[in-house]
Amino acid sequence: MNMNIYFAKEIRDSDQTAEESGLSIFSLMENSGHALFEGMSKLLDKKQRIGILAGAGNNGGDAIVLARLLLNDGYNAELIFPLGLPSTKVAQEHLQYYITCGHSYCSVIEGEYDVLIDGLFGIGFRPPFSERMALCLNFWQNTKAMKMAIDIPSGVEADHGRVQTAFQADHTFCLHGAKPSAFLYPSSTYYGHLHIVDIGLPQKAKFRVWTEEDLLKSWPGPKDNPHKGTFGTGLLIAGSSRMPGCAVLAGTGAMRAGIGKLVIATEKTVADKCTISLPEATYVNRGEADWQHDASLANIAAIAIGPGLHPDDTLENLIAAYLEETDYPLILDAGALSERSYPRIRKSPVILTPHPGEMARLTGKTVAEVNENRIQMASDYAVSHNVTVVLKGMNTVIAFPDGTGYVNRTGNRGLSKGGTGDTLTGILLGLLSQGYEEASVANAVYLHGMTAELYAEDYAPSSMLASDIMKIWPALLRKLNLE
């Protein structure tokens, strides 16, 4: 099942559409309870003492249905209303149904439980906690019980990463789809293991998680009678006397990613050093006035600009020219990331690859604000500027100008090193030079993260270097059976 991502408003709109189409909220809540029962019961034992904490809203209604189904099936479950009885009509109706089935409830959490299920607050939660809620949290924190959350851990907001205090779950069963906070920081740390449960609503998400299945379906097959022209020519504008290695890292990424021919435009002293590590590339001297007319730059398929470069007027004028006068896919990274306008009509995409610090600079926000709202922030920027944004970091966001996008979950702390972003820029250039597809961007990010995971199978992630990424790449492609 795809892990779709829904903002709170999208969930409310889906509920309203379902009701207008004849599926009542009562029935939808019943569906949710059955889906929760099916998912949670796989982790439960009928000998366990199970405490189900139900809130006063519709999230509590889902908990009521779940409690009824568990009790009907012989589980040792207890329904608890620590914050008071249901206040919504549909939850009250389900409580009455629960009672007519011969089941009881209480208002106090007493003794020790083997399992606690959090159904106190859902997507409508807004901080702060009440005093009674704080008492529930204190009990939750001091028990050894396995902890599960319905839809979202109480105390976490659906759309934002900010958290004052919240219930720490071992497992969270997300109804219909995951909420953005499952991929933001620090909120994602409260979810535990994510489970998506289908509640019978149509799936119309604008964002979802990119998976290995997506990669394998979208990866291009082998070419007939291939030669270097088959796989495109890419131009990499990168490297400086202060950061010559950036050109090597990005260039190696492009070459290993399958590009047919790579031209690196850099300073002559950098080129002299780079040829030792990357003799397969062609080099042009960026210091010469007419370097852009070099014969090697014929038939360019894609361009990447920025690794190791310092932003200045010369670079800005160069980028402006490529934006206005060419129609190649254009990747802008590092020194090429500045707040500017972009053409509204351009055949090929412009792809920005900021890390959170660079995104903060582009948007005038703090790094914390970026991490707490990275999906919405990346999407808003992509739509307003008509660009694709690859917002790097934990749960990298890939946002397209039409408002859709993906979240990537591969990777580990091994990528938290200087130079890893340069390598990703090279991988993007290598794949896009072979033909642009939205999937090419997502696949570059996915595989970049997978190299760190493959490295961690044999070594400590903290010891990984950016230069290790493309050393691992061939083994990764072989493991995934990719051409």
Disulfide bonds with the S-S distance in Angstrom:
none
